[in-house]
């Protein structure tokens, strides 16, 4: 048995979708040897919103906003946390090389939707993870030393340094 997924059908009313459109779509797919998954099929009003391909589509006060879905955000943050946990004893540059493609890919996927608050939240969570990783990694050092030697500072923000700390250079 194969399932067809990843498409949206809109209509004026819920009754029209359930009574007229759904049987036509089921018959159309049946001719091609496909079936609709009842667990994935959802008939809902746009003001309640729905998740589609990792994004949440919903009308707020008559305006359609597309945002990253909560489930997608949680999965992304779990993946980042797993990468940091696996690399507890790795060098800084190795951790950065593993995190960058994950962060960049997710941000590029969601860059065309309303994601400013979500990006800010991900930035905060990643910063906290890296701060905890740095403090654990340099447990005998003061937090001020960790901030000065591991994190770079610019006018805009404090970021994770791209250059690994090397005790021989000091």
N, C-alpha and C positions, 0 to 999 in steps of 0.2 A: 504494500500500500504506500502510495506517495502522497505528500501534502503540498498544496500550493499555498504560499503565504506571501507576505509583504506587498499587499495592495490595499487601497482604501476606496470605498464606494460611499459617496455622499448622496443624500436625498433631502427632500423638503420635510418629510415626516418619518417617524419611526415605523408607523404602520405600513407605509409604502415600501420601506426597506424589507420588513419582515414578510409581508404578504406578496409583494410583486417581484422585487429585485432578487432577494435571496434564492427563491426557487429557480429563477432564470440562470443565475450564476452557478448554482449547484448542477443544473442540467448541462450548461455549457462546459463546465469542468469535467463532468461525468463522461461526456463524449470523448474527452482526451485522456481518460483513465486517471483523472485526479479527483481528489475529494477535499472538501473544506474541513479543517480541524475544528471540531466543536469547542475545544478548550481555548483556541486562539481567536475564534470568531466572536466579535464584540459589537453589539449595537448600542450606541450611547449618544447622548446629546453633546454637542460641541462645547457647551458651557461646563460640562463635567470633565471633559478632556479625555485623552487616551494616549498611551505610549505607542510609538511607531519607530522602529529602527533606532532605538536608543534616545529618542527625543519625545518630549511631551507636547502634544498639540492641544491647545485649550483657548477658548475665548474668555477674555477678562473684560467686563464692561463693554461688550460689543466689538472688541478688538482681538484678533487672533494673534496669539504669541506662541512661538515655538521655543522651547527651552530643553536643555539636557534633562533626561528623566532621572528620577531619584535612584532607580535601580541601576542605571548606567553609571551614575556618579559613584554609588557605593562600590560597584564592581571595579571601577577605575582606581578608587582610593585603596581598595583591598589589594589590587595588583601592585601599586606603588609600595604599600606597606610590606608586602611579601618580598619585593626586590630589596628593600632596605634591610629587612630581617635576614635574608639570605647572605647579604654582604656586610654583616656586623663587623667582621675583622678585615674586610677588604680595604684597599687603598681608596682614597678619595676620588681619584681620576677614574678608577674602575666603576665605582658607584655612579658617578656622573655619566659615564658612557652608557650605562645600562638604563638610567632613568630618562635621559634626554629623548630617545626615540618614543618612549611610552608617553611622556608628557606632550611632546610636540605632535604626535599622531592624534592624540585625543583632542588637543586644542584645535588642530586644523580641521578635524571632523566637525566640531561644534562652533567654528568661528563665524558661520553665517547665520546663527540664530541668536536669540536673546540670552547671552551667557555671561554678562559682566559679573553679576553677583556670584555665579557658580565658579567662574575663573578665580575670583578673589578668595572664595572659600577653599578651592583646591590649592591655591598659592599658600594660604595660611596653614593648611594641613601638611603640605609638603615641607614648609619651613619648620614646623614643629617636629616632624619626623627627623629631619636633618639635624636640628638642634639637639634632639635626644641622642641621635646617632653620634654626633660629635662629642657630646659630654660623656657618653659611655666610652667612646673610643679613647678619650683623653681624661680618664677618670681622676688621675692624680693632679690635674691642672685646675686652676680656678676658672670659673665661667668667663671672667673678663679676658683671660688668656685665650680661651677657645674663641670668643668673639673676635678678638684682635687678629688671631693667626689663621683661623679656619674660614671666617666669613669676611667677604669684602664689603666695603661701604661706598655708596655713592649718594648723591643728594636725594635721589628718588627712594632708595630702599637699601636694606641690608641683604646681600645674597650670598650664596654658597660659593666659595672660592674655586676657581678652575685649576689652580696650581696646588698640588698636594704639599702639605707641610713637610719640610725636610730638615731634621735637626742638625745636619752637618753644615748647612748654610748659615747658621747663626753663631 
